[in-house]
């Protein structure tokens, strides 16, 4: 199965299937077939105490510390 999936992915078949299904679901919900916006979500994770403070951050909305890029 993995072999078939890999070949389909390389040939773009999975992207075509996903696009066609998205259009059908949106049409059934009486919405435009193509979305006008997208949302990207992220996850904050606590950083280890051994990480230098200069590379640590704090997400005030989630009240969680995270390791950021320096």
C-alpha positions in Angstrom: 0.0 0.0 0.0 2.8 2.4 0.9 4.4 1.9 -2.5 1.1 2.8 -4.3 0.6 5.9 -2.0 4.1 7.1 -2.7 3.6 6.7 -6.5 0.3 8.5 -6.3 1.8 11.3 -4.2 4.7 11.7 -6.7 2.2 11.9 -9.6 0.0 14.4 -7.9 -3.0 12.1 -7.6 -3.5 12.7 -3.9 -3.5 16.5 -4.4 -6.1 16.1 -7.2 -8.3 13.8 -5.0 -8.0 16.3 -2.1 -8.9 19.2 -4.3 -11.9 17.5 -5.8 -13.2 16.4 -2.4 -12.8 19.9 -1.0 -14.7 21.4 -3.9 -17.6 18.8 -3.5 -17.8 19.4 0.2 -17.9 23.2 -0.2 -20.4 23.0 -3.0 -22.7 20.8 -0.9 -22.5 23.4 1.9 -23.5 26.1 -0.6 -20.1 27.8 -0.4 -17.6 28.9 -3.1 -15.6 25.9 -4.3 -12.3 27.7 -3.6 -11.6 29.0 -0.2 -10.9 32.7 0.1 -8.7 32.4 3.2 -6.7 29.9 5.2 -5.7 29.6 8.8 -2.4 28.3 10.1 -2.3 27.1 13.7 0.8 26.6 15.8 1.6 24.9 19.1 3.8 26.3 21.9 5.8 23.9 24.0 7.6 24.4 27.2 11.3 24.8 26.9 13.8 22.8 29.0 15.4 24.6 31.9 18.8 23.9 30.4 18.0 26.2 27.4 19.7 29.6 27.7 17.2 32.4 28.6 18.2 34.3 25.4 16.6 31.6 23.2 13.5 31.2 25.4 10.2 33.0 24.8 6.8 33.3 26.4 3.4 33.1 24.8 1.3 35.4 27.0 -2.0 34.3 25.5 -1.3 30.6 26.3 0.7 31.4 29.5 3.4 29.0 28.4 7.1 29.4 27.8 8.7 28.1 24.6 12.0 27.8 22.9 12.2 30.4 20.2 14.8 31.1 17.4 17.7 33.2 18.4 
